[in-house]
Amino acid sequence: MDVGCLRHAAFAVVSVSPSPEQPEQTVVAARLRRSPDVIRVRTEGSGCSDRLLSLRALSNDLGVIRLAVSAGRATGGAVERNRARRRLREAVRRDLQGRPTMPGHDLVLVARPTILFAVATEIRGSVARSLDQVERGVAVSRDRR
């Protein structure tokens, strides 16, 4: 992995406590911070969405999952938007614990207003379904010409 490309990234290591049945799993995730990177994922990436979130994904050669989470003003005031982003980040963190083999991707998640009223299991299920589609390569590609 070329660390020079990731000098602006904030790293978070997602790990699961080892158990006798399951060896230790670690996934390195970084925040996708630069606007040009986020714009590139939104324009070139494939995506899927449901009533809770919209996900755009684009594979990268870094071997690291980079994540950007946003919530528009339609989600509510600053407190509601921050809550929506925190809930999405936690759902992704928990889901990535079970995906140690997911290849490097740049992910942009956008919270929808209904996420504020959803229970945590609904959010985790929505994130899991979206990441499954990305991993299988069945997310819908947007053709921009």
C-alpha positions as CSV (number, residue, x, y, z in Angstrom):
1,M,0.0,0.0,0.0
2,D,1.4,3.4,-1.0
3,V,1.1,5.5,2.2
4,G,1.9,8.7,0.2
5,C,-1.5,8.6,-1.4
6,L,-3.2,8.3,1.9
7,R,-1.4,11.1,3.8
8,H,-4.7,13.1,4.1
9,A,-6.6,10.0,5.4
10,A,-7.6,9.3,9.0
11,F,-7.2,5.6,9.6
12,A,-9.4,3.5,11.7
13,V,-8.7,-0.2,12.2
14,V,-11.8,-2.3,12.6
15,S,-11.1,-5.5,14.5
16,V,-13.0,-8.3,16.1
17,S,-11.9,-10.0,19.3
18,P,-10.5,-13.4,18.5
19,S,-12.4,-16.4,19.6
20,P,-11.6,-20.1,19.4
21,E,-14.0,-20.6,16.4
22,Q,-12.9,-17.5,14.6
23,P,-9.4,-16.1,14.1
24,E,-8.8,-12.4,14.6
25,Q,-10.0,-10.3,11.7
26,T,-8.8,-6.8,10.9
27,V,-10.1,-4.4,8.2
28,V,-8.3,-1.1,7.6
29,A,-10.7,1.7,6.8
30,A,-9.9,5.4,6.2
31,R,-12.0,8.5,5.8
32,L,-12.4,9.8,2.3
33,R,-11.8,13.5,2.9
34,R,-10.8,15.3,-0.3
35,S,-13.7,16.8,-2.4
36,P,-12.2,15.7,-5.7
37,D,-12.2,12.1,-4.5
38,V,-15.8,12.3,-3.3
39,I,-16.9,13.9,-6.5
40,R,-15.1,11.1,-8.5
41,V,-16.9,8.4,-6.6
42,R,-20.3,10.1,-7.0
43,T,-19.8,10.6,-10.8
44,E,-17.9,7.4,-11.8
45,G,-19.0,4.9,-9.1
46,S,-21.8,2.4,-9.1
47,G,-24.5,2.7,-6.5
48,C,-27.6,1.5,-4.8
49,S,-30.1,3.0,-2.5
50,D,-33.1,2.3,-0.3
51,R,-35.3,4.3,2.0
52,L,-32.5,4.8,4.6
53,L,-29.4,5.5,2.6
54,S,-27.8,6.0,-0.8
55,L,-24.4,4.3,-1.5
56,R,-21.9,5.1,-4.3
57,A,-18.8,2.9,-4.6
58,L,-15.7,2.9,-6.7
59,S,-12.9,0.4,-6.4
60,N,-9.4,1.6,-5.6
61,D,-6.0,0.1,-5.9
62,L,-5.0,1.0,-2.3
63,G,-6.3,-2.1,-0.7
64,V,-8.1,0.1,1.9
65,I,-11.7,1.0,2.3
66,R,-12.1,4.8,2.3
67,L,-15.4,6.1,3.5
68,A,-17.3,9.4,3.3
69,V,-20.6,9.9,5.1
70,S,-22.9,12.8,4.5
71,A,-26.4,13.9,5.3
72,G,-28.2,16.7,3.5
73,R,-30.2,19.5,5.0
74,A,-33.4,17.6,4.2
75,T,-32.3,15.3,7.0
76,G,-32.8,18.1,9.5
77,G,-30.7,20.5,11.6
78,A,-27.1,20.1,12.6
79,V,-28.0,17.8,15.5
80,E,-30.1,15.4,13.3
81,R,-27.5,15.4,10.5
82,N,-24.7,14.6,13.0
83,R,-26.8,11.8,14.5
84,A,-27.6,10.3,11.1
85,R,-23.9,10.3,10.1
86,R,-22.9,8.7,13.5
87,R,-25.5,6.0,13.0
88,L,-24.3,5.2,9.5
89,R,-20.6,5.2,10.5
90,E,-21.4,2.8,13.3
91,A,-23.4,0.5,11.1
92,V,-20.6,0.4,8.5
93,R,-18.0,-0.3,11.3
94,R,-20.0,-3.2,12.6
95,D,-20.6,-4.6,9.1
96,L,-16.9,-4.4,8.1
97,Q,-16.0,-6.5,11.1
98,G,-17.6,-9.4,9.2
99,R,-15.9,-8.6,5.9
100,P,-12.2,-9.0,6.2
101,T,-11.8,-9.9,2.6
102,M,-13.6,-7.0,1.0
103,P,-11.2,-5.4,-1.5
104,G,-10.3,-1.7,-1.5
105,H,-13.2,0.6,-2.3
106,D,-14.0,4.3,-2.0
107,L,-17.5,4.5,-0.5
108,V,-19.8,7.6,-0.3
109,L,-22.9,7.1,2.0
110,V,-25.7,9.6,2.0
111,A,-28.2,9.4,4.9
112,R,-31.8,9.9,4.0
113,P,-34.2,11.6,6.5
114,T,-35.9,8.3,7.4
115,I,-32.7,7.1,9.0
116,L,-33.5,9.2,12.1
117,F,-36.5,7.1,12.9
118,A,-35.1,3.7,12.0
119,V,-33.9,1.2,14.6
120,A,-30.3,0.2,14.6
121,T,-31.0,-3.3,13.2
122,E,-32.7,-1.7,10.2
123,I,-29.8,0.5,9.5
124,R,-27.3,-2.3,9.8
125,G,-29.4,-4.5,7.5
126,S,-29.6,-1.7,4.9
127,V,-25.8,-1.1,5.1
128,A,-25.2,-4.9,4.8
129,R,-27.4,-5.2,1.7
130,S,-25.8,-2.3,0.1
131,L,-22.2,-3.5,0.8
132,D,-23.2,-7.0,-0.4
133,Q,-24.3,-5.5,-3.8
134,V,-21.0,-3.6,-4.0
135,E,-19.0,-6.7,-3.1
136,R,-20.8,-8.8,-5.7
137,G,-20.6,-6.1,-8.3
138,V,-24.3,-5.8,-8.9
139,A,-24.6,-2.2,-7.8
140,V,-26.1,0.0,-10.6
141,S,-23.6,1.9,-12.6
142,R,-24.5,5.5,-13.6
143,D,-23.5,6.3,-17.2
144,R,-22.6,10.0,-17.4
145,R,-21.9,11.4,-20.8
